[in-house]
Amino acid sequence: MADLTDMGCCSCFSFLRKPSVKVCQPRYTDGMLSKDLLKRQSSEDFDGSFYTGDDPDMSFYNGDGLDRSFFNNGDDPDRSFYERDGTDYNHESDDEPPRKRSEDIILTRAQSGFACRESLVKETKKVVRSEDDLGNKMINQYVHLGKIGAGSYGKVVLYRNIEDGKLYAVKVLNKPHMMKVRVVRSETAMTDVIREVSLMKMLSHPNIVNLIEVIDDPNSDKFYMVLEYVEGKIVWDKGLGEATCRKYLRDIISGVIYLHSHNIIHSDIKPDNLLVTSTGNVKIGDFSVSQIFEDDDDMLRRSPGTPVFTAPECCQGSAYHGRSADTWAVGVTLYCMITGCYPFLGETLQETYDKIVNDAADIPSAVSPQLVDLLERLLCKDPGDRITLEAAAAHPWVAGDEGPVPEYMCRCGFGRRNRNGSQAAVQ
């Protein structure tokens, strides 16, 4: 094993070769993507607002301005980068009825009395533009303080609410532009935003970024998502100590288990989507490619996440379990936090996928034995043998002196009931 002090970047790592397994080559790319794209950009990011920009400390809010036509070619879904099919990424065959859309599942849960939030997301249908006494522009009760980041289809702006004095990150999207961008024949990029909003409306957890208000004036070209502002860095800061990583991982596990217990797959867990608050707590954000399931069947066909965080089973073109793929991404994230490097990164997409499928991560010798065990179990190539997040929550390294990650008691009761059922099935 290499010494931790010798690691400067992910290209410095060596890999222990295993018997080669065939990987799936995405069409129309020749496997040639920039390393920055492989590391940072989700393959199906349609609004770009929550991805890395020039300031690494603000990457959660920044966009990269990438021309999305490279990934989505007009109305022809057969030429999309990962052949996106418009069915919520769900696994289904011609002999199976299509699954319910995420929006319909959320509506059904709400009608059945399952509500995670004590207070509903505010929905506003009127935009009033004005100025405060200092000449600062305002949208309704929000005072414009400055742009945080920008993406292909919108920007994220810092606002202060004059009613409560708090700061908010407001995601501002151009509706006409997004409605012109076809992600499949029957859906536009705006459809994805509506799906993300529908999902975030039901979420309530201390380790998940909170959606506060949605402003959608039918007479305005802009769509506003008012989000909790997290003033802090992403969890990855060029290698963190084990104590800090343990604290962050406990928060990440708690948040992702909450999502999974509600049959929600995040699909893009990575450091760029994990912000640390001023009090040291981690918040999970960006649900633009997340999916919700009606039951415990989490089979998916396409992997819309970021290439270097993609699970091995997702690289081979077959159906896979979303929960297990999220767990792999948590493992890659932990590796990044500990070492400051990526465990699997090639010069091209094909080479990166090959490393993910066939190589073993080189774990520095300075890492404690318990953490080595956890990393190896999280980064197990076989999803059937990969540790579950419920088991990881009680792993000795995660437990430390505090004990296992406590179960979050969601007020809706759905998550608790579903989580207990999943644990019983595992046992």
C-alpha positions as CSV (number, residue, x, y, z in Angstrom):
1,M,0.0,0.0,0.0
2,A,1.1,3.5,-0.7
3,D,1.8,6.0,2.0
4,L,-0.8,8.7,2.5
5,T,1.7,11.5,2.5
6,D,2.8,10.5,-1.0
7,M,-0.6,11.0,-2.5
8,G,-0.9,14.3,-4.4
9,C,-3.8,13.6,-6.8
10,C,-5.8,10.7,-8.1
11,S,-3.4,10.1,-11.0
12,C,-0.7,9.2,-8.5
13,F,-2.6,6.0,-7.5
14,S,-1.7,2.6,-8.7
15,F,-4.4,-0.2,-9.0
16,L,-4.4,-3.8,-8.2
17,R,-5.6,-5.6,-11.4
18,K,-8.4,-8.2,-11.2
19,P,-9.7,-10.4,-14.0
20,S,-11.1,-8.2,-16.6
21,V,-14.9,-7.8,-16.9
22,K,-16.5,-6.3,-19.9
23,V,-17.9,-2.8,-19.5
24,C,-20.5,-1.0,-21.5
25,Q,-19.2,1.6,-24.0
26,P,-21.6,4.5,-24.3
27,R,-22.4,5.3,-27.9
28,Y,-21.5,8.5,-29.8
29,T,-18.7,9.5,-27.4
30,D,-15.8,7.4,-28.4
31,G,-15.1,7.3,-24.6
32,M,-13.5,10.7,-24.8
33,L,-14.5,13.0,-22.0
34,S,-12.4,15.5,-20.2
35,K,-11.2,14.5,-16.7
36,D,-13.1,17.4,-15.2
37,L,-16.3,16.1,-16.8
38,L,-15.6,12.6,-15.6
39,K,-15.1,13.9,-12.0
40,R,-17.6,16.6,-11.6
41,Q,-20.4,16.7,-14.2
42,S,-23.4,14.4,-14.0
43,S,-24.1,12.8,-17.3
44,E,-27.7,14.1,-17.4
45,D,-27.5,17.5,-15.7
46,F,-30.1,19.5,-17.5
47,D,-30.1,22.7,-15.5
48,G,-26.4,22.8,-14.4
49,S,-27.0,25.0,-11.4
50,F,-25.7,22.6,-8.7
51,Y,-22.3,21.7,-10.2
52,T,-18.7,22.8,-9.9
53,G,-17.6,26.2,-11.0
54,D,-14.5,28.2,-10.4
55,D,-14.8,28.2,-6.6
56,P,-14.4,24.7,-5.2
57,D,-15.9,25.8,-1.9
58,M,-19.1,26.8,-3.6
59,S,-19.4,23.9,-6.0
60,F,-22.8,22.9,-4.8
61,Y,-24.2,26.1,-6.1
62,N,-22.1,26.6,-9.2
63,G,-22.7,25.5,-12.8
64,D,-20.2,24.9,-15.6
65,G,-22.0,26.3,-18.5
66,L,-21.6,23.1,-20.5
67,D,-23.5,22.9,-23.8
68,R,-26.0,20.2,-23.1
69,S,-26.5,19.5,-26.8
70,F,-23.5,17.2,-26.4
71,F,-25.6,15.0,-24.2
72,N,-29.1,15.4,-25.7
73,N,-29.7,15.7,-29.4
74,G,-33.0,17.4,-29.8
75,D,-36.0,15.1,-30.1
76,D,-34.1,12.0,-30.8
77,P,-33.7,10.0,-27.5
78,D,-31.8,7.3,-29.3
79,R,-28.8,9.7,-29.6
80,S,-28.8,10.8,-26.0
81,F,-25.6,10.3,-24.1
82,Y,-26.9,7.4,-22.0
83,E,-30.0,6.6,-24.0
84,R,-32.3,8.1,-21.5
85,D,-35.8,6.7,-21.9
86,G,-38.1,9.0,-20.0
87,T,-39.6,6.4,-17.7
88,D,-38.1,7.6,-14.4
89,Y,-35.1,5.4,-15.2
90,N,-37.1,2.4,-14.0
91,H,-36.4,-1.1,-15.0
92,E,-39.3,-2.4,-17.1
93,S,-39.8,-4.7,-20.1
94,D,-42.3,-4.6,-22.9
95,D,-44.3,-7.2,-21.0
96,E,-44.5,-5.1,-17.9
97,P,-46.9,-2.2,-17.3
98,P,-45.1,1.1,-16.9
99,R,-44.5,2.2,-13.3
100,K,-46.1,5.3,-11.8
101,R,-44.4,8.6,-12.4
102,S,-42.6,10.1,-9.4
103,E,-45.2,12.9,-9.2
104,D,-48.1,10.5,-9.0
105,I,-46.4,8.5,-6.3
106,I,-45.8,11.6,-4.2
107,L,-49.4,12.7,-4.7
108,T,-50.7,9.3,-3.7
109,R,-48.6,9.4,-0.5
110,A,-49.8,12.8,0.4
111,Q,-53.4,11.8,-0.1
112,S,-52.8,8.8,2.1
113,G,-51.7,11.1,4.9
114,F,-47.9,10.5,4.7
115,A,-46.3,13.8,5.3
116,C,-42.6,14.2,6.3
117,R,-42.8,18.0,6.8
118,E,-44.5,19.8,9.6
119,S,-44.9,22.8,7.4
120,L,-45.6,22.7,3.6
121,V,-43.4,24.3,1.0
122,K,-44.8,27.7,0.2
123,E,-46.1,28.0,-3.3
124,T,-46.3,31.5,-4.8
125,K,-48.0,32.3,-8.1
126,K,-47.1,36.0,-8.3
127,V,-43.7,37.7,-8.9
128,V,-43.4,41.4,-7.8
129,R,-40.2,43.1,-8.7
130,S,-39.1,46.2,-6.7
131,E,-36.2,47.8,-4.9
132,D,-35.3,48.3,-1.3
133,D,-34.3,51.6,0.3
134,L,-30.7,51.1,-0.8
135,G,-31.6,50.4,-4.4
136,N,-31.1,46.6,-4.2
137,K,-33.3,44.7,-6.5
138,M,-36.0,42.6,-4.9
139,I,-38.2,39.6,-5.9
140,N,-41.3,39.7,-3.6
141,Q,-39.8,39.8,-0.1
142,Y,-36.3,38.7,-1.2
143,V,-33.5,41.2,-1.5
144,H,-30.9,40.4,-4.2
145,L,-27.4,40.1,-2.7
146,G,-25.4,38.6,-5.5
147,K,-25.0,35.6,-7.8
148,I,-23.6,32.4,-6.3
149,G,-23.3,30.3,-9.4
150,A,-24.6,29.8,-13.0
151,G,-25.5,26.9,-15.2
152,S,-26.7,26.3,-18.7
153,Y,-30.4,26.9,-17.9
154,G,-30.3,29.2,-14.9
155,K,-28.4,30.6,-12.0
156,V,-28.3,30.5,-8.2
157,V,-28.6,33.8,-6.4
158,L,-28.1,34.7,-2.8
159,Y,-31.2,36.6,-1.4
160,R,-32.1,37.9,2.0
161,N,-35.7,37.6,3.2
162,I,-36.7,40.9,4.8
163,E,-39.5,39.1,6.7
164,D,-37.2,36.8,8.7
165,G,-33.7,38.3,7.9
166,K,-32.4,35.0,6.8
167,L,-30.3,34.2,3.7
168,Y,-31.6,31.9,1.0
169,A,-30.1,30.4,-2.1
170,V,-32.6,30.9,-4.9
171,K,-32.4,28.8,-8.0
172,V,-33.6,30.9,-10.9
173,L,-34.5,29.0,-14.1
174,N,-35.5,30.2,-17.6
175,K,-38.8,28.4,-18.3
176,P,-39.1,29.1,-22.1
177,H,-35.5,27.9,-22.7
178,M,-36.0,24.7,-20.6
179,M,-39.3,24.0,-22.2
180,K,-37.6,23.9,-25.6
181,V,-35.0,21.4,-24.5
182,R,-36.3,17.8,-25.1
183,V,-34.9,15.2,-22.8
184,V,-37.2,12.6,-24.4
185,R,-40.0,12.9,-27.0
186,S,-42.7,13.6,-24.4
187,E,-40.6,15.5,-21.8
188,T,-38.6,18.7,-21.6
189,A,-35.9,19.8,-19.2
190,M,-38.6,21.7,-17.3
191,T,-40.3,18.4,-16.6
192,D,-37.2,17.3,-14.7
193,V,-37.4,20.5,-12.6
194,I,-41.0,19.9,-11.7
195,R,-40.2,16.3,-10.7
196,E,-37.3,17.6,-8.5
197,V,-39.6,20.1,-6.9
198,S,-42.3,17.5,-6.3
199,L,-39.7,15.3,-4.6
200,M,-38.2,18.0,-2.4
201,K,-41.6,19.1,-1.3
202,M,-42.0,15.9,0.7
203,L,-38.4,15.7,2.2
204,S,-37.7,16.7,5.8
205,H,-34.4,15.6,7.4
206,P,-31.7,17.5,9.2
207,N,-29.1,16.2,6.7
208,I,-31.0,17.3,3.6
209,V,-31.1,20.7,2.0
210,N,-34.6,22.2,2.6
211,L,-36.8,23.6,-0.1
212,I,-38.6,26.7,1.4
213,E,-40.7,28.2,-1.4
214,V,-41.5,27.8,-5.1
215,I,-42.3,30.9,-7.1
216,D,-44.0,30.2,-10.4
217,D,-45.8,33.2,-11.9
218,P,-47.6,32.1,-15.2
219,N,-46.8,35.6,-16.5
220,S,-43.1,35.4,-15.8
221,D,-40.4,33.6,-17.8
222,K,-38.6,32.7,-14.5
223,F,-39.1,29.8,-12.2
224,Y,-37.7,30.3,-8.6
225,M,-36.8,27.6,-6.1
226,V,-36.0,29.1,-2.7
227,L,-33.6,26.8,-0.9
228,E,-32.0,26.7,2.5
229,Y,-28.6,28.5,2.2
230,V,-25.7,26.5,3.5
231,E,-22.7,28.7,4.0
232,G,-19.9,26.2,4.1
233,K,-17.5,24.1,2.1
234,I,-18.2,20.7,0.4
235,V,-17.1,17.7,2.4
236,W,-14.0,17.1,0.3
237,D,-11.1,19.3,1.4
238,K,-7.9,17.6,0.1
239,G,-8.0,14.8,2.6
240,L,-9.6,15.0,6.0
241,G,-8.7,13.3,9.3
242,E,-10.6,10.1,10.2
243,A,-12.5,11.8,13.0
244,T,-13.9,14.5,10.7
245,C,-14.6,12.0,8.0
246,R,-16.5,9.8,10.6
247,K,-18.6,12.7,11.6
248,Y,-19.4,13.6,8.0
249,L,-20.1,10.0,7.0
250,R,-22.6,9.6,9.9
251,D,-24.6,12.5,8.6
252,I,-24.4,11.2,5.0
253,I,-25.5,7.7,6.0
254,S,-28.4,9.1,8.1
255,G,-29.6,11.2,5.1
256,V,-29.3,8.5,2.5
257,I,-31.0,5.9,4.7
258,Y,-33.9,8.3,5.2
259,L,-34.2,8.6,1.4
260,H,-34.0,4.9,0.8
261,S,-36.5,4.2,3.6
262,H,-38.9,6.4,1.6
263,N,-38.1,4.5,-1.6
264,I,-36.1,7.4,-3.0
265,I,-32.8,6.9,-4.8
266,H,-30.6,9.9,-4.9
267,S,-28.5,8.7,-7.9
268,D,-25.8,11.4,-7.6
269,I,-24.2,11.2,-4.2
270,K,-20.7,12.9,-4.4
271,P,-18.8,15.5,-2.4
272,D,-20.0,18.3,-4.7
273,N,-23.6,17.6,-3.6
274,L,-22.7,17.5,0.1
275,L,-22.3,20.8,2.0
276,V,-21.0,21.3,5.5
277,T,-22.8,23.9,7.6
278,S,-21.1,26.4,9.9
279,T,-21.8,23.9,12.8
280,G,-20.2,21.0,11.0
281,N,-23.3,19.2,9.8
282,V,-23.6,17.7,6.3
283,K,-26.5,18.6,4.1
284,I,-27.4,16.5,1.0
285,G,-28.5,18.5,-2.0
286,D,-29.3,18.2,-5.8
287,F,-32.2,15.9,-6.5
288,S,-32.4,16.6,-10.2
289,V,-31.8,13.0,-11.2
290,S,-33.4,11.3,-8.1
291,Q,-36.2,8.8,-8.5
292,I,-39.0,7.6,-6.2
293,F,-40.5,4.1,-6.2
294,E,-44.0,3.0,-5.3
295,D,-42.7,-0.1,-3.5
296,D,-39.4,-1.7,-2.5
297,D,-38.4,-2.6,-6.1
298,D,-35.6,-0.2,-6.9
299,M,-34.4,-1.7,-10.1
300,L,-33.0,0.8,-12.6
301,R,-31.7,0.7,-16.1
302,R,-29.7,3.9,-16.6
303,S,-27.1,5.6,-14.5
304,P,-27.6,9.4,-14.6
305,G,-25.0,10.2,-12.0
306,T,-21.3,11.4,-12.2
307,P,-19.0,8.9,-14.0
308,V,-16.3,8.5,-11.3
309,F,-19.0,7.7,-8.7
310,T,-20.8,5.2,-10.8
311,A,-21.1,1.6,-9.4
312,P,-19.6,-1.3,-11.3
313,E,-22.9,-2.8,-12.1
314,C,-24.0,0.4,-13.7
315,C,-21.0,0.3,-16.1
316,Q,-22.1,-2.9,-17.7
317,G,-25.4,-1.9,-19.3
318,S,-27.6,-4.2,-17.2
319,A,-30.3,-3.4,-14.7
320,Y,-29.2,-2.6,-11.1
321,H,-30.5,-1.8,-7.7
322,G,-30.6,1.9,-7.0
323,R,-30.0,1.6,-3.3
324,S,-26.8,-0.5,-3.8
325,A,-25.5,2.0,-6.4
326,D,-26.1,4.9,-3.9
327,T,-24.1,2.9,-1.3
328,W,-21.2,2.5,-3.7
329,A,-21.2,6.3,-4.3
330,V,-21.1,6.8,-0.5
331,G,-18.1,4.6,-0.5
332,V,-16.3,6.5,-3.2
333,T,-17.2,9.7,-1.4
334,L,-15.7,8.4,1.8
335,Y,-12.5,7.4,-0.1
336,C,-12.3,10.9,-1.5
337,M,-12.7,12.5,2.0
338,I,-10.0,10.3,3.5
339,T,-7.4,10.5,0.7
340,G,-8.3,13.7,-1.2
341,C,-8.3,11.6,-4.4
342,Y,-10.6,9.5,-6.6
343,P,-10.3,5.7,-6.3
344,F,-11.0,5.1,-10.0
345,L,-10.2,7.6,-12.7
346,G,-9.0,7.1,-16.3
347,E,-8.1,9.4,-19.2
348,T,-11.4,8.5,-20.9
349,L,-14.9,7.4,-19.9
350,Q,-14.2,3.9,-21.1
351,E,-11.0,3.7,-19.1
352,T,-12.7,5.1,-16.0
353,Y,-15.5,2.5,-16.3
354,D,-12.8,-0.2,-16.8
355,K,-11.1,0.8,-13.6
356,I,-14.3,0.9,-11.7
357,V,-15.3,-2.6,-12.8
358,N,-11.9,-4.3,-12.8
359,D,-9.5,-2.5,-10.4
360,A,-9.2,-2.5,-6.7
361,A,-8.8,0.9,-5.0
362,D,-5.3,1.5,-3.5
363,I,-6.0,2.3,0.1
364,P,-3.1,4.3,1.8
365,S,-1.2,2.5,4.6
366,A,-2.0,5.3,7.0
367,V,-5.7,4.4,7.0
368,S,-6.8,2.5,10.1
369,P,-7.7,-1.2,9.8
370,Q,-11.4,-0.7,10.7
371,L,-11.7,2.0,8.0
372,V,-9.9,-0.2,5.5
373,D,-12.6,-2.9,6.2
374,L,-15.4,-0.4,5.8
375,L,-14.0,0.9,2.5
376,E,-13.5,-2.5,1.1
377,R,-17.1,-3.5,2.0
378,L,-18.6,-0.3,0.6
379,L,-16.5,-0.6,-2.6
380,C,-17.3,-4.3,-3.1
381,K,-17.7,-4.9,-6.8
382,D,-20.5,-7.4,-6.3
383,P,-23.6,-5.5,-5.3
384,G,-25.0,-8.6,-3.7
385,D,-22.1,-8.8,-1.3
386,R,-21.8,-5.0,-0.8
387,I,-22.5,-3.8,2.7
388,T,-25.9,-2.1,3.1
389,L,-26.1,1.4,4.6
390,E,-28.0,0.0,7.5
391,A,-25.1,-2.3,8.3
392,A,-22.6,0.5,7.7
393,A,-24.4,2.6,10.2
394,A,-23.4,0.1,12.9
395,H,-19.9,-0.7,11.5
396,P,-17.3,-0.3,14.3
397,W,-15.5,2.5,12.5
398,V,-18.7,4.4,11.9
399,A,-19.9,3.8,15.4
400,G,-16.7,5.0,17.1
401,D,-17.3,6.3,20.6
402,E,-20.9,7.4,19.8
403,G,-22.4,4.1,18.8
404,P,-24.4,3.3,15.7
405,V,-25.9,6.1,13.6
406,P,-29.3,6.6,15.3
407,E,-32.5,6.0,13.3
408,Y,-34.2,9.2,12.2
409,M,-37.8,9.2,13.5
410,C,-39.7,10.6,10.5
411,R,-43.1,12.0,11.4
412,C,-44.8,10.4,8.4
413,G,-44.2,6.9,9.7
414,F,-43.7,5.6,6.2
415,G,-39.9,5.6,6.3
416,R,-39.7,3.9,9.7
417,R,-42.1,1.1,8.6
418,N,-40.3,0.6,5.3
419,R,-36.9,0.7,6.8
420,N,-37.8,-2.0,9.4
421,G,-39.2,-4.1,6.6
422,S,-36.0,-3.8,4.6
423,Q,-33.9,-4.7,7.6
424,A,-36.0,-7.8,8.3
425,A,-35.6,-8.8,4.6
426,V,-31.8,-8.4,4.9
427,Q,-31.7,-10.5,8.1
